[in-house]
Amino acid sequence: MKKIIIVTMVGTLLLTGCGVNNQSSSPAKIEENTSKESVSTSAASTPNTLLFETSDKKIAVYGTQKKGDLFSLLDVVINGETKTFDWSNVTNPSFYPQISVTDLNGDGEDEIVIVLTKGTGTGIHDSEAHVLKKDFTEIPVMDAKEFVQNNIKVDLKTDKDIRQYTVSVDGQKYSFEFSESDSSEWFEQPTVQNIIRYGIKDNDLIAELPIQISAGNYLGDAIVRYALVDGKLEPSKIEISKEGSSL
């Protein structure tokens, strides 16, 4: 029986996106760009594009600078005030930002969760979560990929043309079986580096990471639940789901 650990894989995957035509004027800014990184002056100048707005119109995200298939600067509007962040999101309208307003830490005050999509393509979905208070203070969100890598173990047993995988996490074991013919190129090591999705469940921030063993085969999804610890949102629990994406 082989012992397999989740490791980082670097692929040459092509990120794709498409242009967008629905453009809208954003509210006037009252704050300067506070980005710590320099912004390329070669990016195309484009009118601000409304990417998402809550139903009460109190919170919105605008794309303010377009660079190729990405909006490379985003304006966040909260109750009429605007702040620019050096966040990015693809220009494909199918993957525009999503906003959730919920009390993540039970203190009686809502946080604003903004989920961005930084890249999409065949076998890849790279998303990112940012959590803001209403005064634009950002609560750091720690890395879910590293947490999964450090907390699950995958065993592989091969028998003739059958591949039997066992995923172990928190004392639980999950079994998966594949035929060798299911893929022409199995990964040497399972990976959670290519796909990550974020969402809200039961007032908790959730990350969902499919465990890939080939370009089209998975050992379910690693579901990571976050908790607020010392002012940061840190991964606290992990489970395996065989049901497919729920976000």
C-alpha positions as CSV (number, residue, x, y, z in Angstrom):
1,M,0.0,0.0,0.0
2,K,1.3,3.4,-1.0
3,K,1.2,6.3,1.4
4,I,0.2,9.5,-0.4
5,I,0.1,13.0,1.0
6,I,-1.5,16.0,-0.5
7,V,1.1,18.2,-2.1
8,T,1.3,21.4,-4.1
9,M,1.1,21.0,-7.9
10,V,2.1,23.7,-10.3
11,G,0.3,23.3,-13.7
12,T,0.5,25.1,-16.9
13,L,-3.3,25.7,-17.0
14,L,-4.7,28.5,-19.2
15,L,-6.9,30.9,-17.3
16,T,-9.8,32.1,-19.5
17,G,-12.3,34.9,-19.4
18,C,-14.3,37.0,-21.8
19,G,-15.1,40.6,-22.2
20,V,-18.1,42.4,-20.7
21,N,-20.2,45.2,-22.0
22,N,-22.6,46.2,-19.2
23,Q,-21.0,49.3,-17.7
24,S,-22.2,51.6,-15.0
25,S,-21.0,54.7,-13.2
26,S,-19.9,54.0,-9.6
27,P,-20.4,56.5,-6.7
28,A,-17.8,59.2,-6.3
29,K,-14.8,58.0,-4.2
30,I,-14.1,59.7,-0.9
31,E,-10.9,57.8,-0.1
32,E,-7.6,57.4,-1.9
33,N,-6.4,54.0,-3.1
34,T,-4.7,52.4,-0.2
35,S,-3.1,49.6,-2.1
36,K,0.3,48.5,-0.9
37,E,1.3,47.4,-4.4
38,S,2.0,49.5,-7.4
39,V,-0.5,49.5,-10.2
40,S,0.6,49.2,-13.9
41,T,-0.2,52.3,-15.9
42,S,-0.4,50.2,-19.1
43,A,-3.8,48.8,-18.1
44,A,-6.7,49.8,-20.3
45,S,-8.8,52.7,-19.0
46,T,-12.5,51.7,-18.8
47,P,-15.6,53.2,-17.2
48,N,-16.4,51.6,-13.8
49,T,-18.4,48.4,-14.3
50,L,-21.0,47.3,-11.7
51,L,-20.1,43.7,-10.8
52,F,-22.5,43.1,-7.9
53,E,-24.9,45.1,-5.7
54,T,-27.0,43.9,-2.7
55,S,-30.7,44.1,-3.0
56,D,-30.9,47.1,-0.7
57,K,-28.3,48.8,-2.8
58,K,-26.2,49.6,0.3
59,I,-23.2,47.5,-0.7
60,A,-21.6,47.1,-4.2
61,V,-18.5,46.1,-6.0
62,Y,-17.3,47.8,-9.2
63,G,-14.5,46.9,-11.6
64,T,-12.4,50.1,-12.0
65,Q,-9.5,49.0,-14.1
66,K,-9.5,46.4,-16.8
67,K,-6.3,44.5,-17.7
68,G,-6.7,41.7,-20.2
69,D,-9.4,39.3,-18.9
70,L,-9.2,40.7,-15.4
71,F,-10.5,43.7,-13.5
72,S,-7.3,44.5,-11.7
73,L,-8.7,47.1,-9.3
74,L,-12.1,46.9,-7.5
75,D,-14.1,49.6,-5.8
76,V,-16.2,48.5,-2.8
77,V,-19.1,50.7,-1.8
78,I,-20.5,50.5,1.7
79,N,-23.4,52.8,2.7
80,G,-22.4,55.4,0.1
81,E,-18.6,55.4,0.9
82,T,-16.1,54.0,-1.5
83,K,-12.7,52.4,-1.1
84,T,-10.4,51.0,-3.8
85,F,-8.7,47.6,-3.3
86,D,-6.0,46.0,-5.4
87,W,-8.1,42.8,-5.7
88,S,-8.8,41.2,-9.1
89,N,-11.7,39.4,-10.7
90,V,-12.3,37.9,-14.1
91,T,-14.3,39.9,-16.6
92,N,-16.6,37.0,-17.4
93,P,-20.1,37.9,-16.0
94,S,-20.7,34.3,-15.0
95,F,-18.0,34.7,-12.4
96,Y,-18.6,38.2,-11.1
97,P,-18.1,38.7,-7.3
98,Q,-20.7,37.5,-4.8
99,I,-21.5,39.3,-1.6
100,S,-22.9,37.9,1.6
101,V,-23.8,39.9,4.7
102,T,-23.8,37.9,7.9
103,D,-22.6,37.8,11.5
104,L,-19.6,35.5,11.3
105,N,-18.4,35.8,14.9
106,G,-21.7,36.2,16.8
107,D,-21.0,39.7,18.1
108,G,-24.2,41.1,16.8
109,E,-22.6,43.0,14.0
110,D,-22.6,41.8,10.4
111,E,-19.5,41.2,8.3
112,I,-19.4,41.7,4.6
113,V,-18.0,38.6,2.7
114,I,-16.9,39.2,-0.8
115,V,-16.0,36.2,-2.9
116,L,-13.9,36.9,-6.0
117,T,-13.0,34.6,-8.9
118,K,-9.4,35.2,-10.0
119,G,-9.2,32.5,-12.7
120,T,-11.2,29.8,-14.4
121,G,-10.5,27.2,-17.1
122,T,-10.5,23.5,-17.7
123,G,-9.9,21.8,-14.3
124,I,-9.3,25.1,-12.5
125,H,-11.3,27.5,-10.4
126,D,-9.3,30.0,-8.3
127,S,-11.5,32.0,-5.9
128,E,-10.6,34.3,-3.0
129,A,-12.6,35.5,0.0
130,H,-12.3,38.9,1.6
131,V,-14.2,39.8,4.8
132,L,-14.8,43.5,5.7
133,K,-16.4,45.3,8.5
134,K,-18.7,48.2,7.6
135,D,-15.8,50.7,8.2
136,F,-13.7,48.8,5.5
137,T,-11.5,47.1,8.1
138,E,-10.5,43.8,6.6
139,I,-10.4,40.5,8.6
140,P,-7.6,38.3,7.3
141,V,-8.7,34.9,5.8
142,M,-6.1,32.2,6.3
143,D,-5.1,29.6,3.6
144,A,-7.5,26.6,3.3
145,K,-5.2,24.7,1.0
146,E,-2.4,24.4,3.5
147,F,-4.8,23.3,6.2
148,V,-6.2,20.5,4.0
149,Q,-2.7,19.4,3.0
150,N,-1.7,19.1,6.7
151,N,-4.8,17.4,7.9
152,I,-5.8,14.7,5.5
153,K,-4.1,11.5,4.4
154,V,-4.7,9.5,1.2
155,D,-3.8,5.8,0.8
156,L,-3.8,4.1,-2.6
157,K,-4.0,0.4,-3.2
158,T,-3.9,-1.0,-6.8
159,D,-5.3,-4.4,-7.7
160,K,-5.1,-5.4,-11.4
161,D,-7.0,-2.6,-13.2
162,I,-8.6,-1.2,-10.0
163,R,-7.4,1.8,-8.0
164,Q,-8.7,2.0,-4.4
165,Y,-8.2,5.2,-2.5
166,T,-8.9,5.8,1.2
167,V,-9.1,9.4,2.5
168,S,-8.5,9.7,6.3
169,V,-9.4,12.9,8.2
170,D,-10.3,13.5,11.9
171,G,-10.6,9.7,12.5
172,Q,-13.0,9.2,9.6
173,K,-12.2,7.2,6.5
174,Y,-13.8,7.6,3.1
175,S,-13.3,5.0,0.3
176,F,-13.2,5.7,-3.5
177,E,-12.7,3.2,-6.3
178,F,-11.7,3.8,-9.9
179,S,-10.8,1.7,-12.9
180,E,-7.3,2.3,-14.4
181,S,-9.1,3.1,-17.7
182,D,-10.9,6.1,-16.1
183,S,-7.9,8.2,-16.8
184,S,-4.9,8.0,-19.1
185,E,-2.8,10.1,-16.7
186,W,-3.2,9.7,-13.0
187,F,-1.5,12.3,-10.7
188,E,1.4,11.0,-8.8
189,Q,0.0,12.8,-5.7
190,P,-3.5,14.0,-5.1
191,T,-3.8,17.8,-5.1
192,V,-6.2,20.5,-3.8
193,Q,-4.3,23.3,-5.6
194,N,-6.4,23.7,-8.7
195,I,-10.0,24.4,-7.5
196,I,-11.2,26.3,-4.5
197,R,-14.6,27.8,-3.9
198,Y,-15.9,30.0,-1.0
199,G,-19.4,30.5,0.4
200,I,-21.5,30.9,3.6
201,K,-23.2,28.1,5.4
202,D,-25.0,28.5,8.8
203,N,-23.3,31.9,9.3
204,D,-19.8,30.3,8.8
205,L,-17.3,31.0,6.0
206,I,-16.8,27.7,4.1
207,A,-14.1,26.7,1.6
208,E,-14.7,23.8,-0.7
209,L,-11.6,22.1,-2.3
210,P,-12.1,19.1,-4.6
211,I,-9.3,16.5,-4.1
212,Q,-8.0,15.8,-7.6
213,I,-6.3,12.6,-8.7
214,S,-6.5,13.2,-12.4
215,A,-7.8,15.9,-14.8
216,G,-11.4,14.6,-14.4
217,N,-11.4,12.4,-11.2
218,Y,-11.8,13.5,-7.6
219,L,-11.8,12.0,-4.1
220,G,-14.8,14.1,-3.1
221,D,-14.6,17.6,-1.7
222,A,-12.7,18.8,1.3
223,I,-15.1,21.1,3.2
224,V,-13.3,23.5,5.4
225,R,-15.2,25.6,8.1
226,Y,-13.6,28.8,9.4
227,A,-13.7,30.3,12.9
228,L,-12.6,33.7,14.1
229,V,-9.4,33.4,16.2
230,D,-7.4,36.4,17.4
231,G,-8.9,38.7,14.8
232,K,-8.3,36.3,11.9
233,L,-10.5,33.8,10.2
234,E,-8.7,30.5,10.5
235,P,-9.7,27.0,9.2
236,S,-11.0,25.1,12.2
237,K,-12.8,21.9,10.9
238,I,-12.6,19.7,7.9
239,E,-14.8,17.0,6.5
240,I,-15.1,15.1,3.2
241,S,-18.2,15.3,1.0
242,K,-19.0,12.9,-1.8
243,E,-22.1,14.9,-2.9
244,G,-20.4,17.4,-5.2
245,S,-20.3,21.1,-4.9
246,S,-22.9,22.7,-2.7
247,L,-21.7,26.3,-3.1
